[in-house]
Amino acid sequence: MTAALAGAGAAFSPWASVYAAGELLPPGDPSSSDQESPDEVLFEADMVSREYSDGPIVAEGDVRAYFGERYLRADRLIYDPLKDIVIAEGDVSITDENMETAFFGRVELSGDLRDGIAENFSALLKDNARLAAAHAIEEQGARTRLSHAVYTSCEVCKTSGKNKGKKKTPTWRMKALRVTRDKERKVIRFYHAFFEIKGVPILYMPFVQVPDPSVERQSGFLPPRIGASTRLGFNIEMPYYLAISNSQDATFFPKFTANDGTLWQGEYRRRGKHGYHVLSGGIIDSPNQPEPSPGAPGIPFVESPPGVRWHYFGRGYRNFGKSWRVSYDFERVSDDDYLKQYDVERRGDLRQELNRGRTNQLRSNMRVAWTRGPNELTFDTYLFQGLRPPDPNLPVQIDASNTPYVLPLINYRRHLKTTIAGGRTSIGANIASLYRTGGTDSQRFTASANWDRDIITRNGHRFKLFAELRGDAFFFQDLDQGTELLPGVPGDSTQFVSRFAPSAGVEWSYPVARDVGNARLLLEPRVQLVASPSNINSSEIINEDSQSIEFDYAGLFDFNKATGYDAFEDGQRMNVGISASAIWPSGITVEGSIGQQFRIQSTDAFNTSVGLGDTQSDIVGSLNFRYKSLLGLENRFRIDNKTGDIQRAESMAFFRAGPVNGAVSYVRLNEENALANLVRREELTARGRVKLNDNWSVGGAWRLDLQGNRTIRQDFTIGYEDECSTFGLTYRRDRTRSTTLKPDNAVLLSFTLKTLAN
């Protein structure tokens, strides 16, 4: 039977009158209208009865009642119109407008289902959080007061296996004598609470307050990071999250260390309609290191002097109208070893794919960009900070006074809408000004015009025609002071140099696909011919922006392989290569490529260690193998064209076999470039993880310096993860050493409790 319950005005409950389905509704009844009254209650039940006109309404058998956005289910429901009380018994559940469901053994409610007293209360909240109590009192839908309550976000029943559906002890739970869930302030307050892990009480708290699971963010403490290390002693990081407004928040995460005191750290974030900003920094008043230990081989250890050490990172942008944007990305530290000493890194939105906090150089940038139609204009400034400690293996030691400031770097590009000879045309200009506090200053102006056209024949041959007209003008100052690149340059202190550097060329490729047996074969040979004037890289031009070039197959067909403007690939040359791949239905894929450059005359545009410049370049290529997502091997290589020795190799293999997965990477670099501060290196890195069961896993990582026959770093980890928590214990051996940095052994403990502190 279906019944409609309609109120007759504000003075009456919405449960006041009952009309069984099929009966005529009285004239003027709101339920007869197309629009439902906001006070209307609809319910369904197997049977509805009423002994006399103003007596209790009794509904029995799968009762379902709807009041606005609230929904009630029960085995039996009694409504007393005189007291305006609803009593529900049996398996009672109430779902509110937030789609949260509460369960009861018996509940006594007001007519609008907002106030009530319940027995055997339990609620399923957002993110699978659960709240249960012996007794509950609901107050106007704003607060729920509970006695003898339990709170957790863990599963309380087994969800798989032969014991599916049986009760289990949750990983963690909070038990309290009294609990108040304040829905207006979005918090849950616990009074006289015990925190349990696997049913064992480990912590008593007279009062604790946590965010309600329904809120996305709220101020409060986050899980700490606890550790102990040789460098810092016992240390603990205590993060506190501060929700300032809908568009701003911050995190404070001071790090307390036994050896060096407190590193005060914080991060501020703001996002608005026209921009986004995130700023992070830290400061510590560092004492002397108590027990100096030997430094790296050949480098005596020097005790760090006491004093203030710091860092600051930042990233953001601001739009001005549709065409202008100002952006920045900066990072500075007080000294070379600060980041490694205190294990500081860029986090969250500041994180980079290449974390410069782990490399030997920091870079700060400020940019103003203007874009309108086919026009692009950028103004950049750069500030560099070197972090490489003194190394006796390097023939040239970098002095901070020789590190340049780029003030500014201006780049303009315009793509012409009109085609010329059927091809695309663009014009551009680039201006760079570099200044040093103790070295040579330089300014460069470059103007260029580029044209290219793609032609595809009916037979599938692809031709690309291209040309570039380019002119460079250089002006150098303080040459007599020398620079990090060309120390002690004799001659005048100022010098002007110009260069005209046109290029033209054509590239041919013929991609074909064929079915060979049950495999799909793809093949693409490529040939590129380029002509430029030879011997135009004057020795009077200082190479500032093209010192390091990574020559591989991906860059083989760049007609000018210089990474900047100071160097220029001159002469007549031919780039030749071929790539192929085969794909089988079984999931096996094999890919490979190989290529080389041939020149009519050699060039001194590049350092010979990069494999370019001779009449025949080194041979570059790649070879990759993959079987579904279970096994893979990727290789990039560069082979000396004269001796056949491997000059550069980068290999990575991964595997996944049931509970075991891992990866191994190998890097070999034979380049030696004093100007680019490169030395020979050969490293092997291996990492793996074994899943012991559904929750526990062990893993490790090992990084080896094969050139120096030493371990760089080792990590060993034990981890636990389930639906409501994560736990990790890591032991780390860091053999990194410098004049002021000691090797380190460290233990790190981290954990997360979902909905309680995350």
NORTA-V612961 format. One line per field, one symbol per residue. psi: psi as a letter, one per 30 degrees, with the letter a starting at -180 (. if undefined). A space follows every 50 residues. Layout:
psi=???
This chain:
psi=kkkkjklglffllfgekkklkflkklkfkffflfkkkfgkkklklekklk eleglkkkkkjhkjkkjbgkkkklekkkkjfefhkkkklbikkkkafggk kkklekkjllfggeklklkhkkkjalhgkkkllekkkkjggekkklkilk klglkfkkflafgkflklklellkklekkkjjfefhlkkkkikkkkkhfj kfkkjekkklkkffkekkklklkljklkleefaklkkjkkkjjeaffkll kkikjkkeegakjjllkkkkkaeglkkkkkllkkjklkkeiklkalkfjk kkkkllakkllkllkllkkjaffkkklljlkklelegeeeeghklklbff klejjffgagkkkkkkkkkkkjbgkkkkjkkkkkjkgklkjffkfkkkke ffklkjjajkkkkkjkekkkhglkklllkkkkkkkkfhakkkkkkkklkk klkkkklfggkkkjkllkkkkkkkjklhfffllfeikhklalflkkklkk illllkkkliklkljjbgljkkkjkkkkkkklklhgjkffkkjeghekkj jaefgegkfjgkfafelkjllklkkklkkllkkkffgkkkkllkllkkke llkgflkfffglelfkllklaljkkkjbgeklkkkklkkkfefgkjekkj kkklkjjbfkllkkkkkkjgkjjeeghklkljkkkkklkkjeafeklkll kkkkjfeghlkekkkkkkkkkaffllkkjkkkjjgklafgkllkkkkkkk lkjkfej.
